[in-house]
Amino acid sequence: GDKKALKTIYQKILSINPREDIILYNLGALEYEAGNLKEALPYFEEYVTSHPEDANAHDILLDIYKRQKDFPSALREAMTMVDLRPTEVDIYDLIVEVMGQQGDYRRMIPLLQKGIKANPRQTTLKKYLVAAYLKTGEEDLAIRQMEEVLREKPQDVRALLQDLFERLKAKAAYEKIIGIMKQAVEADPQEPAFRGYLILAYIETGKEAEAMAQMEAILRLRPDDLDLWLQLARLREKTNDMAGASKAYQRVLEISPDHAEASEAYLRLRLQKVGRGEEE
């Protein structure tokens, strides 16, 4: 009853003075609080034309547009809110979602940079920025930002690191892979995937000893990884570490007794050892 009477009073004042801005805001607020979004919308749209710096009004408009699924208008309001209230983290979620659907990553980047400047502890914004850099082919900038994320929250960047790895691998940028993945391993030593990326990069750059060290580290985490034991055995043999190769092939046979390649290689290495007169 009181709100209805108040609304009637506001409407009478507005009919006398259509430019009474505070009445526009109050009428909009009454409708908004009552859940009448369609009725509230024109009041706030008109109000912000003369009060473009009113963050509360823009925030309400943003919410109305989101709830009405008018995402182009919601995006416009979110971009306005980046200037008015850059510390409000939720606005960046909408920016990333809508601009991502539009494929507009270049326009997204400066908005995220501004958000990170205002919210330096928000790792989520930094992850968004890494993804945007990757989408625009800015791998060096992505690496720089990823290094910061790895120091803060390495556990939930696996997908981003995989994307970065694939892009660097396509460019044969193996030294860059080594640089970033060593940091990833240091930040999260229990994650085998990061070591796997390192192994490939080490092999491609001829760093076989480093590759084998990473294989052994993974095998301590996954002692029954037959494929990795086989890969290690082949690499040991290639680098003339016959004793190490024999032990690795033996481990393959413990896991899979009928493995043809391991059986042949293990027997061959044993015969070579006998032929050299070494004791069994």
C-alpha positions in Angstrom: 0.0 0.0 0.0 2.7 2.5 1.0 4.8 1.7 -2.1 1.8 2.0 -4.4 0.9 5.4 -2.9 4.6 6.5 -3.2 4.6 5.4 -6.8 1.5 7.5 -7.5 3.1 10.5 -5.9 6.3 10.0 -7.9 4.3 9.7 -11.1 2.4 13.0 -10.4 5.7 14.8 -9.7 7.1 13.4 -12.9 4.1 14.5 -14.9 4.7 18.0 -13.7 8.5 18.0 -14.2 9.5 15.1 -16.6 13.2 15.9 -16.0 13.1 15.4 -12.2 16.0 12.9 -12.3 15.7 11.6 -8.7 12.1 10.8 -9.3 13.1 8.7 -12.4 15.5 6.8 -10.2 13.1 6.3 -7.4 10.3 5.1 -9.7 12.8 2.7 -11.3 13.9 1.4 -7.9 10.3 0.8 -6.8 9.6 -1.3 -9.9 13.0 -3.1 -9.7 12.5 -4.0 -6.1 9.1 -5.4 -6.9 10.6 -7.5 -9.6 9.0 -5.5 -12.4 12.0 -5.4 -14.6 10.3 -4.4 -17.8 8.7 -1.4 -16.1 11.9 -0.5 -14.2 14.1 -0.5 -17.3 13.0 2.7 -19.1 13.3 4.7 -15.9 16.9 3.7 -15.4 17.8 4.0 -19.1 16.5 7.6 -19.1 18.2 8.4 -15.7 21.7 7.4 -16.8 21.6 9.6 -19.8 21.9 12.6 -17.4 23.8 10.7 -14.7 26.4 8.6 -16.6 28.6 8.4 -13.5 26.1 6.8 -11.3 27.5 3.3 -10.7 24.5 2.1 -8.8 22.1 2.9 -11.7 24.4 1.2 -14.2 24.7 -1.8 -11.9 20.9 -2.2 -11.8 20.7 -1.8 -15.5 23.4 -4.5 -15.9 21.3 -6.9 -13.7 18.1 -6.1 -15.6 19.7 -6.8 -19.0 21.3 -10.0 -17.8 18.0 -11.3 -16.4 16.3 -10.4 -19.6 19.1 -12.1 -21.6 19.8 -8.9 -23.5 23.5 -9.7 -23.6 24.7 -7.0 -26.0 23.2 -4.3 -23.6 24.5 -6.2 -20.6 28.0 -6.1 -22.2 27.7 -2.4 -22.8 26.9 -1.8 -19.1 29.6 -4.2 -18.0 32.2 -2.1 -20.0 30.8 1.0 -18.3 31.2 -0.6 -14.9 34.9 -1.4 -15.6 35.4 2.4 -15.7 33.1 3.1 -12.7 33.8 0.2 -10.4 36.8 -1.8 -11.7 37.1 -3.7 -8.4 33.8 -5.6 -9.0 35.0 -8.9 -10.2 31.7 -10.3 -11.4 31.5 -7.9 -14.3 34.6 -9.5 -15.9 32.9 -12.9 -15.9 30.1 -11.5 -18.1 32.6 -9.7 -20.4 34.6 -12.9 -20.9 31.5 -14.9 -21.6 29.9 -12.5 -24.1 33.1 -11.4 -25.8 34.3 -15.0 -25.9 31.1 -16.0 -27.7 31.7 -13.2 -30.2 35.4 -14.1 -30.6 36.3 -10.6 -29.6 39.4 -11.4 -27.6 41.5 -8.3 -28.7 38.9 -6.0 -27.2 38.7 -8.2 -24.1 42.4 -7.9 -23.3 42.6 -4.2 -22.2 39.5 -4.7 -20.0 41.1 -7.6 -18.3 44.3 -5.7 -17.9 42.4 -2.9 -16.1 40.6 -5.5 -14.0 43.9 -7.1 -12.9 45.3 -3.6 -12.1 42.3 -3.0 -9.8 42.3 -6.5 -8.4 45.9 -7.7 -8.3 45.1 -10.8 -6.2 42.4 -12.1 -8.5 43.9 -15.1 -10.1 40.8 -15.8 -12.1 41.2 -12.6 -14.0 44.8 -13.5 -14.8 43.7 -16.9 -16.1 41.2 -15.1 -18.3 44.0 -12.9 -19.7 46.2 -15.9 -20.4 43.4 -17.5 -22.4 42.8 -14.2 -24.3 46.5 -13.9 -25.2 46.5 -17.5 -26.5 43.4 -16.8 -28.6 45.1 -13.9 -30.2 48.4 -15.8 -30.8 50.3 -13.8 -28.2 52.2 -16.7 -26.7 55.0 -14.7 -25.1 52.5 -12.5 -23.3 50.6 -15.6 -22.3 53.8 -17.1 -20.9 54.6 -14.0 -18.9 51.1 -13.9 -17.4 51.1 -17.7 -16.8 54.3 -17.4 -14.8 52.4 -15.2 -12.4 49.5 -17.6 -12.2 51.8 -20.5 -11.5 53.3 -18.7 -8.5 49.8 -18.1 -7.1 47.5 -21.0 -8.0 49.1 -23.8 -10.1 46.5 -26.4 -9.4 43.8 -25.3 -11.8 45.7 -24.1 -14.9 46.1 -27.5 -16.5 43.8 -26.8 -19.5 45.6 -23.5 -20.1 49.0 -25.1 -20.0 47.8 -27.8 -22.4 46.6 -25.1 -24.8 49.9 -23.2 -24.5 51.9 -26.4 -25.0 50.0 -27.3 -28.2 50.4 -23.8 -29.6 54.2 -23.7 -28.9 54.6 -27.3 -30.1 53.0 -26.3 -33.5 55.6 -23.6 -33.8 58.4 -26.0 -32.7 59.1 -23.5 -29.9 60.6 -26.2 -27.6 62.9 -24.0 -25.6 59.8 -21.9 -24.6 58.0 -25.1 -23.6 60.9 -26.1 -21.4 61.0 -22.6 -19.8 57.4 -22.5 -18.8 56.9 -26.2 -18.0 59.9 -26.3 -15.7 58.1 -23.6 -13.7 54.9 -25.6 -13.9 56.6 -28.7 -12.5 58.2 -26.7 -9.7 54.8 -25.2 -8.8 53.0 -28.6 -8.9 55.5 -31.5 -8.8 52.7 -34.1 -8.4 51.1 -33.3 -11.8 52.5 -35.8 -14.4 51.1 -33.9 -17.4 53.5 -31.0 -16.9 56.5 -33.4 -16.8 55.1 -35.1 -20.0 55.3 -31.8 -21.9 58.9 -31.4 -20.6 59.8 -34.9 -21.8 58.7 -34.1 -25.4 60.5 -30.8 -25.4 63.7 -32.3 -24.0 63.7 -35.1 -26.6 63.1 -32.7 -29.4 66.0 -30.5 -28.3 68.4 -33.5 -27.7 68.3 -33.2 -23.9 67.9 -37.0 -23.4 69.3 -37.1 -19.9 66.8 -34.5 -18.8 64.0 -36.4 -20.5 64.9 -39.6 -18.7 65.0 -37.8 -15.4 61.4 -36.6 -16.0 60.3 -40.1 -17.0 61.7 -41.5 -13.8 59.9 -38.8 -11.8 56.6 -39.7 -13.5 57.2 -43.4 -12.9 57.6 -42.7 -9.2 54.1 -41.3 -9.3 52.8 -44.0 -11.7 54.9 -47.1 -11.3 52.7 -49.3 -13.6 52.8 -47.0 -16.6 53.9 -49.6 -19.2 54.2 -47.2 -22.1 56.5 -44.9 -20.2 58.7 -47.8 -19.0 59.0 -48.9 -22.6 59.9 -45.3 -23.7 62.5 -45.1 -20.9 64.0 -48.5 -21.9 64.3 -47.4 -25.5 65.9 -44.2 -24.6 68.3 -45.9 -22.1 69.4 -48.2 -24.9 69.8 -45.4 -27.4 72.1 -43.6 -25.0 74.1 -46.8 -24.4 72.9 -47.3 -20.8 72.5 -51.0 -21.3 72.1 -51.8 -17.6 69.4 -49.1 -17.2 67.7 -50.3 -20.4 67.7 -53.9 -19.2 66.1 -53.0 -15.9 63.4 -50.9 -17.7 62.6 -53.7 -20.1 62.5 -56.1 -17.1 59.9 -53.8 -15.5 57.8 -53.8 -18.7 57.8 -57.6 -18.5 56.8 -57.6 -14.9 53.8 -55.5 -15.9 53.1 -57.4 -19.1 54.9 -60.8 -19.3 54.0 -61.4 -22.9 55.2 -58.1 -24.3 57.0 -59.0 -27.5 59.3 -56.0 -27.9 60.4 -56.1 -24.3 61.0 -59.8 -24.3 63.2 -59.6 -27.4 65.1 -56.6 -26.2 65.6 -58.0 -22.7 67.0 -61.3 -24.1 69.2 -59.4 -26.6 70.7 -57.3 -23.8 71.3 -60.3 -21.6 73.1 -62.1 -24.4 75.2 -59.1 -25.1 76.2 -59.0 -21.5 77.1 -62.7 -21.6 79.1 -62.1 -24.8 81.1 -59.4 -23.1 82.0 -61.9 -20.4 80.1 -60.0 -17.7 78.8 -62.0 -14.8 75.1 -62.6 -14.5 
